Amino acid sequence: MIPPAFDYARPTDLDEAVRTLADAGEDAKVLAGGQSLLPLLRLRLAFPELVVDVGRIPGLRGVREEGDTLVIGALTTHHDVIHDPLVRRHAGLLAQATETVADPAVRHRGTLGGSLAHADPAGDLPAVALALDAELVAVGPGGRRTIPARDFFADYLQSTLAPNELLVEVRLPKREGWGFRYEKFHRVAQSWAMVGVAALVRRENGHIAEARIGLTNMGATPLRASAAEEALVGAGDADAVARAAQSAAEGTRPSRDASASPEYRAHLARVLTKRAVLAATGTG
């Protein structure tokens, strides 16, 4: 389909982008890599009066270290996230999950910040951000503010970014020594995950000391499987992991659609949590 008519702006720096968004208010949409917004425009599911293209603003790409924190620019493409040595060393779960996003063409254009700001609970990376305890930094007319990932996702396709704010970077605690795995189930290659599980575990003396489990497509927002995280502490073998994984769907509200029922999604969450944790601990 042909998108509705809209005006187009391409600011050259961050200050200009913030001013443009502030002037436009809720009538503007931000364009980064375009892999989330363009399909919405084409299907006429979004009707912005102004599209603000931030893709060429300098300083919003790349990965750097700040002490115990990994900082990733919001405009860093999925391809660059996957291949960055700092990401692979300190946030391997993010690199692994990003490898499963769509196809190579999308991964070369799509951006980490765009994926998170889109706030699709069926997207792979929001659940990973939750599992990694990410912090998202936004800039608006009032300056910078840092939003924990647990507070960033408000509802289906809605984040807590204000209309006049721009996501500029993602901050991740370094997780060296943690096991990780991203598992997802989808009907065909390159389709959205019916359910996905991002697992991050730390072991001591052969037992799980800490676990963080992010769930994809198990509610209107990405979720943490808190009950399963608690049950996994102390698990030392596959049977204990399997028992803990039975609580993975507790507190979730999976949707019903043409792909799956809520009951089937809950079943998938339990199965994929078991697989992901066993792989993360090296026992699966």
N, C-alpha and C positions, 0 to 999 in steps of 0.2 A: 504494500500500500504506500501511498504518497503521504509524507508527514504533513501536519498542518503548518501554515506559515508562521515564521517567527523571525525576530531580529537576531543579529549575531554580533558578539563583541569578543575581541581577542586582546585582553590586557597584556602588557609587556612586563609587569612586575606585580609583586604581591599586594602592595598598597593600592594600585589601580584596580586589581581584582576585587579587593574588599570594598572599595568605594562603589564599584559597578554593581556588586551584589546588594549593597546597602541601598542604593538608589532604586534598584528594581524590586526589592522586597520578595514576596512569595511568587512573583510572576517569572522568576528566573530559574534556570537549571544550569548546573555546572557540567561542562564537558571536559573530561580528562582523556582517557583512551577511547571512550565512546562505545565500548563493548556492552555496556549496560543501558546507556541512555538511547543510543540509536535504535535498537529494537523497540523500545517503548514509543519513540516518536513514529517509527514506521508503522506500528500497529495502532497508532492513535490512542495509546494508553496514557500519554503525557501531552499536555497542551501549554507549554511555556510560551510566554510572549518574547522572552529573551533567552538565548543560549550563550553562556559565558565560557569561552574556550580558554582553559588555563594550561593547556598542554605545553606551551613554550615558555612558561614562567621559569626563570633560572633559579637554581638552588633547591628545587623540590624533588630532585632525583638523587639516587645513590644511597650507599650504606656506610655508616661510620660507627665507631665505638666511642662511648663516653663512660669510662670506668666499667662498672658491671652491667651497663645497659647497651643494647644494640639499637641504633636509631636508623630507621628506614624512611627515606623521603616518600611522600604520598604518591608522587608521579613515577616512582620506580616501577618498571614493567614486571609482569609475572616472569618473563624470560630472564630478566636480570636478577630477580629474587632467587630463582632456581639455581642460577650459576654463580652467585656471589659466594666467595669462600667464607666470609664472616657469617653469613646466614647459615651456610651448611655446617659450620663449626658450632655456632652458638644457638641456633634456632632451627635445627634440622627438621623438626615437625613442619614448620612453615614451608621449607623448601620442598619437602616430600608431598605435602598436600597441594601445593601450587602446581606441581607436575601433573596433577589430575584435572586441572581446570580446563574444560572445553578442549580446544585443539591448538596446534602451534600458531595458527594465524591469530587467534584470540590472545594467546599468551604473549605474542610479540607486541600487541597494541594495548591490551588491557593493563590496568595499573592496580597495585595493592590498595592505594587509597580509594580509588573509584569503586573497587569491589566492596570494601568495608562501608563506605558512605551509602552505597546502594541498599545495604541492610536487607538483603534477601535471605531469609532463613534457609532456603535451599542452596544457597551459595556455599562453597567449601570453606572459604577463608574466615568468615565471621566466627564460626565455632572454634577454629584454630586460634584466633585472637583471644577468645575466652579462655581456652585451655592454657595459653601461654601467659595469662595475666597481662595482656597488652595494655598500654596507655596510648590514647589517641590525642594528638595536639591539634587544636583548631585556632585559627586567627580570625578575628572580627574587628569591628570598629572599637571595641573596648580592649583590644589587645589579645594576648595569647591565653588560652586556658587548656588544661589537661583533663581528659575525660577517661576514667577507667573503662575498659571494654565492657565490664558488667553493667555500666550505666549508659552505654552508648546506643544500644539497640532498644528502641522504644516499642515498636510494633511492626507489623508486616510492611516492609519497604519503608520504614520510618526510623530515623536516627534522632538523637537529641541535638544534632547540629542545628543551629539557628539558620534561618534563610540567608542571613548576611555573614555567615561564617564559612571558612574554607578549611578543610582538613589538610594539614601541611606535613605531618610526620607521624610515624608509628614507632613507639618505644617498647622494647621487649627486654625483660630480664634475661641475662645469659643463663643457659641451662646445660652447661657442659656436664657430662656424666649421667644425664637422664636418658632413659630409653623412650622411644616414641614410635608411633605408628598412626597413619591415617587410613581408615578403611571406609569404603562407601559401596552402596549397592545401587546400580542403575540398570535400566532395561537395555539400553543401547549405548554404545560408545559416544562420548561427548554430550550426553544428556545430563540434566540436573540429577543430583543424587536423590533417590527415593528416601534414603537415610544415610547419614555419614557419622563416623565416630572419630574424633581426634583424641588420642590417648597419649599421656605423658606420665611416666612413672620413675620414681627413684627408689633404688633397692639398697638395703643394708643387711648384711649377713644372710643373704639368700631370700629375704622377705621384702615385700613392698612396704616402704616407709611412708611414701607420699604418692598420691595419684591425682591427676587432673584429667577430667573427661569432658570434652565438648561435643555437643550433639547438633548435627545438621538436619534440618527439616523435621523437627519433632515438636514444633509449636510455631507461634507467630513471630518468634525471635529465635536466634540461636540460644542454646541452653547449656548449663553445666549439669551433669548427672551427679548431683551431690550425694545421693544415697549410695550410689555405686562407689564413688570416691571413698566414702567412709568405710564401706564394707571391704574394700580392697586392702586397706591398711592391715598389715600382718599376713596377707596371703603369701604362701610360699610354694604352692604347686598349682597344677592346672585345675584340679578339682576345686580348690579354694577360689581361684579366679572365676571359674564357671559359676559357683554359687553367688559370688559378689555381683557378677554381671546380670543376674536375674533381677536386680533392683535398678537397672539402667533406665528404665522408662518411668520410674516413679516421679510424680510431679509434672509430667509432660502432658501436652495437649495436642497430639499429632492430628493433622487434618485428614479429611476424607476427600479423595478426588478420583479421577479416572485411573490413576496409577496404583493406588493402594488405599486400603481402609486404615483407620486408626489402629485397629488390633494388629494388622500385619506390620505396620510401622513399629509398633511397640515390640513385636517379635524380632524384627530386624535390629532394633537398637540393642536388644539383649545379645543376639548372636554376634553382631559386629563389635560390641564392646568386649566380649570374650576374645574374639580373634585379635582385636587391636592390642589388648593388654598382653596377651600371650606373646604376640610378636614383639611388643615393646620390651618385655622382660627377657626375650631370647629363648622362651620355652615353648613357643607355638610353632 
